[in-house]
Amino acid sequence: MNGSTLSHSPVKNAVTSCNGAASSCSTAMMNGGSVNDAIVKPTTTEINHKDKYMECPFYSYEALDAIAKYLRTKTNIRPKVGIIFGSGLNDLASSLKDADVIPYDTIPNFPVSTVAGHAGELVFGRIGEISVMCMKGRFHYYEGYPISKCSMPIRVMKLMGCTHLIATNAAGGLHDDFKVGDIMFINDHINLMGITGTSPLQGPNDPRFGQRFFPMAKAYDKNMLKLAREVARDIGIMKHIKQGVYTCLGGPNYETVAELRMLKTIGVDAVGMSTVHEVVTAVHCEMKVFAFSLITNLCSTSYDDSDEEANHDEVVMVGRQMEGTCRDFVSEFVRRLQLD
């Protein structure tokens, strides 16, 4: 298994479709079948942007547990830390010990990444003595996925045994003191999509994941934030370190000047198109969270500067330029984590 890349699996899909066409794992097993009997693997055609699996927003506990059980058959790693890599920030995965690589399109009921800079693989391995589960590529609302599907892998991480989440992203800097290449530790977020009714937790609540109503005032673990600053100081990257408030917008377009002025007015320091719904899902299932944004472009709030527009190529380029720094930081951070 170590260092292997898996070929296409015949395991079938476990999700119950919105029109009731697919049976859930629990129903199949009640009728005397196995988990595999309940799983219907999407065809290549069904995995594209038009497939019906994008339309079903809810995953049952049983469907997610089936994914976790499948992954356990493909790796001996039992992770304690889940890591999500943002655009261009995939370098850490190549340095894991005892790595098992599982492409998304071989995993039953798993979406696929469609964005440049997102490799589309789960990588299991070790950093020091700590077992990790890494997402090389995440899922975005603008790709056509329901928001609950975008954050579904967090629950799979939880079922695999993860107690901590490290989420990274590429973001535009709004704060006047930010520079391209800075790393902003996220100490809070403004969930604009949630405020307007788009939550990954809409629909029935399964208490096996968490309670229906839960606080978010301490979403970003203060001890992990403290450790992050200690690690940054010790490895000599404090000149790049900032701290602030992040927000996620739906994308895929970048923001207008008027929108950026509004975000700055309400206290946003960096803006992206991910992470917040993942953090909400992680806090719901009682995972401890640390997240940071790599500032890949500066957001202009002046119409006079509108010639300097954001573009995805720039985002990926800056991500790759800073990969080594981010890799060294995350590696040392994970090594020093106190898992309790």
Secondary structure, 3 states (H helix, E strand, C coil): CCCCECCCCCCCCCCCCCCCCCCCHHHHHHCCCCCHHHCCCCCCHHHCCCCHHHCCCCCCHHHHHHHHHHHHCCCCCCCCEEEEECCCCCHHHHHCEEEEEEEHHHCCCCCCCCCCCCCCEEEEEEECCEEEEEEECCCCHHHCCCHHHHHHHHHHHHHHCCCEEEEEEEEEECCCCCCCCCEEEEEEEECHHHHCCCCCCCCCCCCCCCCCCCCCCCCCCHHHHHHHHHHHHHCCCHHHEEEEEEEECCCCCCCCHHHHHHHHHCCCCEEECCCHHHHHHHHHCCCEEEEEEEEEEECCCCHHHCCCCCCHHHHHHHHHHCHHHHHHHHHHHHHHCCCC
